């Protein structure tokens, strides 16, 4: 699968996602297995890439779940 030239945003690597959340890449892999986060592309070498919007959605959900979203 090739990435279209008009792709809307740079794709994030698991390490990038881990850095956003302050977790390890192993935790990101668990989230993928649990279905909490889905890669938009898996490279021929098996490397996952994520959309920033999907990462922000999960971040907001976790923030809300932890009580950070309540006024």
N, C-alpha and C positions, 0 to 999 in steps of 0.2 A: 504494500500500500504506500503510495507516495503522498506527501503533504502538498496540497494545492498552493500555488504561488501567492494566492490572495488570502492565505490563512490569516485570521483576524488578530491574533496575538501570538507572541512567542510561547512555545510550549515549555512546561516546567518538567524538570527531571525529578525523580524521587527525592534526591538530596535537597533540591530547592523546596519541595513540599515539606520535608522534614524540618528544614530551617524555619519556615514560616510558623510551624506549630511548636517548635522547640522540642521535637521528638527525634527518634532515630529512624533511619530508613526501614528498619525492621517493623516499626510501628506502622509506617505508611503501607508496607506490604500486607500487614494484617488488615488494615482498613480496606485494601483492595479485595482481599479474600472474603471479608465480611460484606462487601458490596456498598460500603460507605463512600467509596471514592472509586471512580472508574477511569482508566486511561482512555484517552481519545485515540491514541495510536500506540501500537506495540511494534517496535522496529523488527526487521528480520533477525536481529541478534537477540530479541526478547526483551529489549529495554522499553520500559513504559514511559509515556509522556502524557502530561495532564494539562488541561486548559486552566488558565488562571481563574476564570469565572467559576469553574467547578470547585476549585480549592477555596475560593472566597465564600461560596455557598456552604461548604462544610465548616469553614471557620466560623461563620455566622451561626450555624446550627449548634456547634459546640459551645460557642459563647453564650447563646440563649439558654442552652441546657444547663450550663453552669450558673445560671442566674444573672449573667452579665447583661442580658437583654431586658430585664425587668426594671421598670422605673420606680 
